[in-house]
């Protein structure tokens, strides 16, 4: 086959994003200001939630929510070992302990029953991860938390007291635009947990180069506004006014309310995000078309395990996570290497955290999470982005299928 070059996930940036950034740069206001506020409003509307706050990363969003709930030393937070380190490292930043719950057999999603079994009097939050853009089973996660709420002892005088159970904080970095059928009603990602966090990193479906957002409802509009103000304080040094508010004539005076952080989004990033959000329905539809073309290429091959589909969720089609039936790490890596020789960049999502040196040093062992390992050992993330054409998909599929010969040779040296 004629060689092509297929990148893994370059950003889809058009002249419209470039012009929006240029207009912002010419406006005289490039840090947090009117574009960021507009992006927050439009993102909240898109997710059908009361509020959104835009930040410099999803990592910041996860940590700020944990700190908002004053989760720290002596507390435990349950999450999945099948994720990127950011999901877990923010727990350590607060001083809390990471408790890993294995994924469901044959799934990238955290196992609600495993979560329920791990809840103790120290559990203050659970962080599920929507790997690849597929929502977790949020109804079952809520059921697990409700069943064990008799073990929940919130810290007095904190936001924890507003909940009768541990906080459900969704790492929705991959799942903007995904939907989940909750108790028979469709809800968009961003409205599925108490708080949800998105990533707008360069490889995500919607990008602001670097960036992220937290979405939430609160008990009512007033409560949502109060939460927004608290997150704003945490994200900008604990300062009572952002820079845009301070620049208004006569409005210079401010106060420092708490020792906050520096996590705000810039208007340059938000101007990109506004254009990307306007384009997003078409971007999402094209990702689905490419996803389905992979499916057409692979569905008749019994050596391939295709990404999950269900009547209970709609994916955001962020990652095409293909698994190779009967392959181990060695065979999987050989197929990836062959793709690279054909000019195709593939990836693996993810190396489970207990396999990394740092997490091993904390005492976590992959042997305790067999389902996570079994999902990892034969997974290949194929290129999937809106700069691809149909011929690119067919080319990648052909390379994968030609690499399946390695599976038959897995018992020999090659």
N, C-alpha and C positions, 0 to 999 in steps of 0.2 A: 504494500500500500504506500501511496505517496506520503512522505513525511509532512506533518504539520507541527505547529507549535501551539499548544493549548495551555494557557496559564490557569492556575488554580482558582483565583478569585480576585481579579483586578476590579477597582471601583468603576462603576458606570457613571461617568461625569460628562454632562453635556455643556454646550455653550450657555444654556440657561443658568446652570449653577455658577459658571465662571462669571457671568454678567452680574448675578446676584451678589457674589462676593466683592466684585469690583465696586458696585454701587454702595455696599456697606463701607468699604474702605474709603470711598470718596465722601461718605456722609459725615465724617468726623467722629463717629462713634463706633468703635470696633470691639470693645469688651462687652460685658453683660449689659444689655439695654433693651430697646424696643423689639428687636428681632428675636431675641431670646424669649421675651415674654410672649410674643406672638406664636413662636414655635411651641411653647408650653401649652398655650390655649388650644392650638390646632391638634396637637398630639393627644391631649386629654379628650377632645371631641372624637378623634379617630378611634380611641380605645373605649369610648363611652364610659369615662370616669369623671369624677368631679375635678381632680387636679393632677397636674404633672409638674415636676421640677426638673429642669435640664442641668446637667453637670458635665464635668470634663471626662467622665468614664463611668461605665457600669460598676467597676470596682468601687469607686467612690460612693455610688448609690447604695450598694450593699452594706458598706461599712457605716454610712451615715444613718441608715435605718436601724441597724443594730445599736448604734450609739443613741439614737433617738429614744429607743426603748431601754436604755441604760443597762444593756446586757454586757457583762464583764466577768471579772474574776469570780470563780466559784460557780459560774453558770455553764450549761452545756447547750450546744447547738447541733442539731442533727442535719446532716447533708449526705450527698451521694459521693462515693469514691470515683464515679464516672463523670468527671468534669475537669475543667481547667483549674489551675491552682488558685485563681482569684476568688472563686467561690468559697474556698476553705481558708485562705490566708487572712481574709478580713475577720474571720472568727478569732484567729490568733491575735490579730491586732488589738482586739478589744480586751484580751486577757481570758476569754472564755475557752472552753475545751471543745474540740471537734469530735463528734461522734458520727462515724460513717455507718449508713444503712445500705446494704447491698441493693442492686437493681433487681427488677423482676426477671425471671428466667426468659431469655430470648428477647429482652427489651433493654433500651438505654435508660428507661425511666425508673426512678426510685420506687422501691417496693413499699406501699403503705403499711402492709402487715409487719415488715421489718422495722419501719418507723415506730409503729405502735409498741412493739416489743422493747424498744430502746428508750422509750420515754420514762424519765424518772422525775423526782422532785426538783432536780437541778435543770431540767430541760426548759429553756426559755424561748426557743425558736426552732423552726424546721425550714430548711432552704432546699426545695426541689429545683431541678434544672431541666428546662425544656430542650433537651439535646437535639440538635439538627432542625429545630423548629416545630417539633411535635410536642404538644402540651402533655404534661403528666396527668394522672388521674386525680384531679383536685377534689372531686366529691369524696373519694375514698380517703384522701389525705385529711380533709376536714373531719370525716367520720373517725379516723384514728385519733385525732387530737381531742375530739369531743368525748370519745370513749375513755380517755385517760385524763380528763380535765380535773378529776379528783386529786391528782398528783400535783396540780399547778398551784404554786404559791408565789404570787407576784410580789415584787419589791414595793413596799409602801411608798406612796407619794410619787410614783413614776407612771409613765404611760402604760406600763404593763398591767396596771390595775383596771384599765378599760377593757381588757380581754379576760375571758374566763378560762383561757387555755393558752398554750404557747402560740407565739406569732407565726403565721405562715407567710414567708417572704420568698416570692418566686424569682429565681434567676431566669428571667425571660430574655436573656441576651440574644438568643437565636430566633425568638418566636414572634416578632412584631408582625401583626396581620394574621397570625394563626387564630383558630377558634376552637372552642371546646363546648360540648353539649352538657351543661350543668343542670341536673334535675329536669331534663327535657327542654331546656331553653339554651339557645346558642349565645355564648359570650366570647368577646375577643380577649386575646392575651393582653394583659395590662389590667384586666378587671377580674381575674380568676383567683387571686390571693388577697390577703390583707394589704400587702404592698407588692409591686412588681418592678423589676429593674431591667431596662433595655440597654443594649450596647449599640453605639453608632460608629464603631471602629471601622477602619478602611475596608475590611473584608466582609462586613455585614450587609444584609439586604438593603438597608438604608444607612447611608454614611454621612457623617459630618467630619471626616478624617479621624478625629478622636472625639469621643463624646459619649454621653449616656443620659438616661432619664429614669426617674422614679415616678410611678403612677399609683394613685390611691383614691379611695372614696371618703373615708372617715364616716362617722355616724350621720352627719348632715353637712350642709354647706358651711356652717360656721365652724364645725370641727375640722373639716377639710382645710379651711383657710388657716386655722390655728396650726395645724400640722405643717402646712406649706411654710408658714412663717418660721416655725422651729427648724425645719430643714434648711431654710434660707440662712438662718443664723449659723447653723452648723457648717454650711458650705462656704461661708464668707467671713471667717475670722470671728464669728460671734458679733458682727457689727450690725447695729440696728437698722441701717440704711445701706442699700447697695450704691455703687458709684453713680449710677444713672440718677437715682433719687437725690443724692447729695449735690449733684451738679445744677439742680434747679435753683434759680436765684433765691437767696435767703434761706436755703435749706441745708446749709453746710454742717450744722451740728449733728453729731451722732453719738452713740454710746456703745461700749463693748459689753455685751450681756453674758458672754461665756467664752472659754478658750476654744474657738472653732478652728476650722480647717480652711483650705483654699482649693475649692473643687468646682468653681462656677464655670459655666459655659460662656464662650465669647459670642458676640453677634456675628463675627465672621463665620464661625461654625454653624450658628443657627440659621444664617442666610442660606447656606448649603442645605441644611436640614429641611427648611421650608419648601424648597424646590423639589427635593427628593420625596418629601411627603406628598406633594401634589402629584408627582409621577408614580407614586408607590402602587396604586391599584394596577396600573399597566405593567410595572416591573414584576409585581407578584404574579400576574396572569402569565407573563412570559416565563417566569421560573417554573410555573406549573406545566407549561407546554414542554419545556426541556426535560423536566422530571418525568413526564409521561412518555417522552421519546426514549429515555433510558429504559423505562419499564417495557416498552414495546421491544426493544433490543434484547432484553434479558429474561422476560417472563417465561419463555419456554425452556430455559436452561436449568436443570435440576441441581447444578453445582453452585448456583447463586441464590443468596437469600436477600430479597429486596427490602427496602425500607417499609416499615409498617404502615398500613392504611386501616381506617376504621370509619364506621358511620358516626362515631362519637367525637371525632376531632377533624379539623382541617389544618393541615400543615402550613407553615410559612415557606417551606421548600428551601430552607437555608443550606442544608448539606444533603448530598446524596450519599448516604452511608450504606454502601454495599458490603455484604459479607460473603465470604467464600466457604461454601460447604466443605468440611473435612480439612480445611487448611489450618496450619499452625502459624506462629509468628514468622518462621523461616520462609515458608511458602508464600505467605502474604507479602513479605518484604521483597521476595524475588519478583512477584508480579508488579509491585510498585517500581522496582528497578527497571523492569522491562518497559513499563510505561514511560519512564524517564528517558530511556534510550530512544523511544519513539517521539520524544518532544512533549510529553504529557506530564504535567505536574499534579501529583496526587498527594494526599495527606492521610493522617489517621486521627480520628476524634473519638476517644482520647486515650493516651496512656493513663490508666487509672492512677490516682494520686499515691496509693500505697506502694507503687512500684518505683517512685522517685526517691532519690537518696535522702532528701530532707524529711519526707514523711516516714520513711523507714527509720530514720534516726529518732523519731518520736514514738516508735514502737508499733506503728501500723504495718500489717502484713497482708499482702495480696491473697494469701491462702484463706483469709477470713472472708473474702468477697469473691467467691468462685464465679458467680454470675457476671460480675463486672469483668473479670479476666476473660471469660469465654466470649463476651461481646467484643472485647478488644483484640483478641489474638488473630481474628480473621477479618477484621474490618478495614475497608479502604474507602476514604472519602474522595469521591470523584469530582473533577471540575464541574461547577454548576454556577453560572453567572450569566447576566443578561447581555454580555458582549459576545457570547457564543452563538454560533448558528447551528442549524440542524446537522450539517455535515461534520461539525466538530464533535457533536454528541455521538454520531455514528462511528467516527474515527476512534474516539475513546472506547466505545463499546467493543469495537473490533479488537483493539489492543488488549482489553481485559479478557475477552474470550480466547484469544490466542495464548494468553498467559496461563490459562487453566490447565495446560499440559503439565505444569509444575505440580499440581495437586496429585496427579497420577504417579509422579516420581518422588513423592514425599518420603518414601522409605529409603531412597538411595542418595548418594552424594552427587551433587551437581553444582 
